[in-house]
Amino acid sequence: MPYKDPEKGRQKERERHRKRAAARRAQGLCVKCGKHPPTQDRSLCEACGERGRAAERERYARRKAAGDPYGGRNPESRRRMARERNRKRRRERKEAGLCTNCGARPPVQDGTVCEACREARRAEERKLYAERRAKGLCGRCGGPTFAGAAQCGPCAALEEGRAPKKNAASRKRYADRRAKRLCVDCARPAGFAARCEPCARRSWHSSGEHKGMPLYPPRYTVVELATGAEHGPWDSWEEVAMCLAFEKLSRDEVEILEDTSVMTRYASW
């Protein structure tokens, strides 16, 4: 029956549909056709479900051909649903003791993926890194670099601020060797020490304590050629690159002065 107010008509239609679906669900029937029982853990029967899936596939293909992302659906909701499915799948595979990526093989020790998936991921990462470096880009984010550096300024600054990487395997190996009174580097008997004598001597010789006074790094000052304005001083090339990026200056527009102490060559060796 038509209504004078279209919005009121839509509300009435939705209410009627909800009541009909609730009644059919209470009777154990498909909420769409009301003739057949629904499939397990579903509200539609097999025939209605297949018709709906076929219509959805056709609509998705049509919208995708038209260039609409996610088949014309809401991208945010689709991404959220995909993340939820991925989390559920990873959790189920982890609880089952399988690789969270392929779900076909057990993971490596103290890991979540199998050896094959891990090697495939490493190969892809190495390939991506090589492609970026061949183009003169940052191997981490793909952004432009300064003076042929392997990383851009922001990535280098973030990497410098991070703590040294220690994965679970290395920590476990260290604890096992310490418990067995072995050298944590070469696994030879070390008594109550963390390292045997050769490894301890090598570690001492490579430290800054053995070399006396530390070698202080140079400092850099950026000078604009047009105005003579100075920026800095900076402690690293990464900070210089960040300065140029923030000030929107090119390398040809500035002069970079390096302040290195004359006594550096005599203070350290």
Summary of the structure (lengths in Angstrom):
residues: 269
radius of gyration: 32.1
end to end distance: 95.2
largest distance: 98.2
contacts: 629
relative contact order: 0.05
helix: 50%
strand: 8%
